């Protein structure tokens, strides 16, 4: 399960960087704590579907693009 969180986090980071969005901007717009975004990107947490959809919305992508 940990590998899935790491792959998801890697996908979030790659998409965020591709869109030129900082962690701070992503966190602020998605209404998620910045440190939690960092933990997501490092694969340290399992996030809820609600947060997955919030992140995808801010990144203007489909959820399936973030899933491993």
HELIX and SHEET records of a PDB file:
HELIX    1   1 UNK A    2  UNK A   18  1                                  17    
HELIX    2   2 UNK A   23  UNK A   30  1                                   8    
HELIX    3   3 UNK A   34  UNK A   41  1                                   8    
HELIX    4   4 UNK A   49  UNK A   58  1                                  10    
HELIX    5   5 UNK A   63  UNK A   65  5                                   3    
END                                                                             
